[in-house]
């Protein structure tokens, strides 16, 4: 009896890459208009695509892929400051909502933060319009025309990403220990996010071998993200306090300093909560989950 030749694995990568591209350009118009949620969704979609293109595309070292990744990085960065101020205003409003009657100085600080957000949105729209969006669309269209690379090649890239990024993530947590360093933690958050998006791609391609890695990386990312958001607001309040002190506005400087101290304490509280969960252990479990699945021989 003649055995049948095994069928090649179904091409799940090309539709995935196409979907990632479509999502970015679907979010872009409302993001340009300054819609708060659309800005967030646009950044997330851009980051997911930035991870997906080098993993899935043929010729990942080609000029089109490299150029597309560069523009996508610029896109997410252009929207970053506006999104940070959106979150800062939400955090400040939530905090002040439980403080009773507000002083004139606190109201002035909230008004300044709202104005800073408005200016940032205008700068974001200008920065996005300066990007080479038409070139990005052409490059991505060519990448899609070639279709995605083969499954075994893609899984090899995923394993290489897991090993390289995972080693750096674990080394980062071990190096930090219990030290409070929001800037270093934010860098580790970015690594966890890239690994999360890599794990999502893995699980989409290997439907019958889905891992728990995306959930674990997401939990880690969100914990550090909450700390980062509070730290950013404390930094903004610190800059307002210094500027007010230089102008001789003592009451305003004191109000800013008091709010800064409250948010700095909240950031340290979130850091203690992060340490209690064991971030190194969570990262190790996520990496192990991502490393279990292997392509069938």
N, C-alpha and C positions, 0 to 999 in steps of 0.2 A: 504494500500500500504506500503510495507516494504522499509524503507529508506536505501540507500546504505551507507556502512561504509566509512567515509572519507579516502581518500588515504593519506598516509604519504607524507610529502614534499619531493620533489626530492633532491637527494644527490648532491648538488652543491659544497659542501665543499671539498670532496675528490679530484675531479679534480683540484680544485684551489690549494690545498696543493701540489699535484703532479706537477703542473705547476711551482709553486714557487721553488720547489726542482730542477727541471730540469733546470731552468734558471740560478741558481747559478753555477752548474757544466758546463753549456754551456759557461759561461763567464770566468771560471777559467783558461783554458790554455793560452789564450791571455793575461790575467791579469798577470800570472806568467812570461810571456815574456816581460812585462813592457809596453805594449801598453797603451797609456794614456787614451783613451776613454774606453778601456776594463777594466782598473783598476777602473774607475768611475762606470761603469755598474756592475762590480762584487761587489763593495761595496753596491750599491743600492739594488742589488738582495739579498745579504747577510742580509742586514737590514730588507728587506721585509719578508724574510723567518724567521728571528729571531722573528719578531712580530707574524707571522702566526702560527708557530708551537705550542706555548702554547695556542693559541686561538682555533685552529682547531683540534688538535690531541686528541685522547683518552689518558687517563692517563697523563695529562700535568705535573703532579708532579713526574712522573716516572723518573728513572735514565737515560733512553735513551733520553728523551726529554730534561732534564736538561743538559746532556752532549753535546747534539747537539747544544743547545743554547749557551753554553760556547764556543765551538769551533767556531761557527759562529761569536760570539763577537770578538774572537781573530783574525779571518780572516779579519773582517772589520777594526780592529785597526791596523793590520799589514800593510794594504794598505793605512792607513790614512796619514802618514807623506809624502809619495811619492805624493799622490794626492794634499796635501796642497802646496807642492813645485811646482807642475805643474801649479796650479792656480796662485801662487805668480809670477812665471816667466811670465805667460800670462799678468798679471796685470802690471808688471814692463815694459814689452815690449810695451804694449798699451800706457802707460804713456810717455815713452821715445820717442815713435814715433811722438809725437807732440812737442818735445822739441828742435828740430833743431840739430845742431852739439853737440856731446856729448864729455865731458872731458874724459881724460884717466882714471880718478878715477871712473867715472860712468861706463865706459866700463868694468873696472876691477870688479866692484860690480856685474854687470850683468853676467860676466863670472863666478864669484864665485857662484852665485845663480844657474847657469846652471850646474856647477860641483857638487854642493850640491844635486841637483835633480838626477843627474846620480848616485851618491853614494847611495842615498836613494832608488832608484829603485833596486839596487843590494841587499841592505839590506832587502828590502821588499820581493824579490824573495826568499832569504834564509829563512826569517821568515815564509813565506807561506809554503815552503817545509818542515819546521819543525813541522807544524801542523799535527794533527791526521786526515788527510783527509780520509784515508781508514776507520777508525773507524766512522767518521762522515757519510760516505756513508752507512755503515752497519746499523748504528742507524736509519738513515732516511728511509732506506729500510724497516726496521721493523715497523716504525711508519706508513708508507704508506700501509703496508700489513694489518694493523688493520683497515684501513680506518679512515676517520674523525669522530668526535663525532656528535651527533644529532644536528639539527638546533636550537632547543630551548635552549640546553645547551650552544652552541656557542654564541647565541645572549645574553644569560645571562652573559657570560664572557666579551663580548664586552661592555655591559652596565656597568659592574664593572670596566673595564679599563677606560671607558669614565669618570665615576664618580671620580675615584681615580686620574688618570693622569690629568683630566680636572681641578679638584680642585687645584692641585699643580700648574698647569700652570697659572690659574687666580691669585692665591696667589702670584706667582712669579712676574707677571707683576705689580700687585698692590703694592707689596713690593718695587720694583725698582722705580716706579713712572717715573720721567723724568731723573733719575740719569744715567749717562753714565758708564756702567760696561760691557765691551765686554765679560768677562768670564761668568758672570751671565746670560747674554743674550744668550750665546752659549748653556748653560745648558737648557734654556727655548726652544731654537730651537730644541734640541734633543727631548724634550717632545712633541713639536708640530709635529715633524716628526713621532714619534711613534703613535700619535693620527691620523695623516693623513693615515698611513698604516692600522691602525685599521679601519678607516672609509672606506678605499678602500675595505677591506674585507667585511664589512657590506653591501656596495652597490653591491658587486658582488653576495652576497647571496640573497639579497632582490632586485632583478632586477626591480620589479614593484614599488619600493619605494626608488629609488636612492635619496640621499641627496646632498646638496651643500657643505657638510663638507670637502671632500677631497680638493676641490679647495680653500676653505678659509684657511685651514691649510697649504696648499702648498704655498699660497701667503705669509703667515706669516713666514714660514720656509725660503723662498727664500730671503725675505727682510733682515732677521737677518743673513742669510748665506752670503750675499754680504758684510755686515758690518764685519763679522768675517774674511772673506778672506782678506780684506784690513788690518784689525788689525794684522793678522798673518804676513803679509809682513812687516808692520811697525815694528813689534817685531824682525823680522830677520834683518832688516836694523839697528835697535838699537844695536843688538849684534855685528854686523859687525863694527859699529862705535866705540863701546867700545874696541873691540879687536884691532882696528887700533890705537886708542889713546894710549893704553898700549904699543904698539910697536913703538910709536913715529911717526906714519904715519899721520901727521896732515892733509894733503890735503885729504887723503882717509877718515879719520874720519869726516871731515867737509862735504864731499860729501854724506856720508851715513846719517849724521844727517839732512842734507837738504832734502833728499828724505824721511827720516822717518817723518819729520814734515809735508811734503806734504801729505803723506798717512794717517797720524794721523788726519789731518784736513778733509780728505775725509771720514774717518771712522765716525767722528763726524757729518759731513754733512748727511751721510746715517742714523745716529741715529736720527737726527732731522726729516728726512723724515719718518722714522719709527714711531716716536711719532705722527706726523701729521696724519697718517692713523688710529690711535687709536687701538693699538694692543690688548688691553684688550677687546675692543668691538668686534674686529674680532674673537678673541678666543671664546668669549661668543656666538656669532652667529654660529660659527662652532660647538660648543658643543650642542647648541640647535638644530641645524639641524641633528646632529647625534643621538640625543635623541628622535626625533619625531616618528621614525618608531618602530612598535611593531609587534611581530609575531602574526599571526592570531590565534584565539582561536580554 
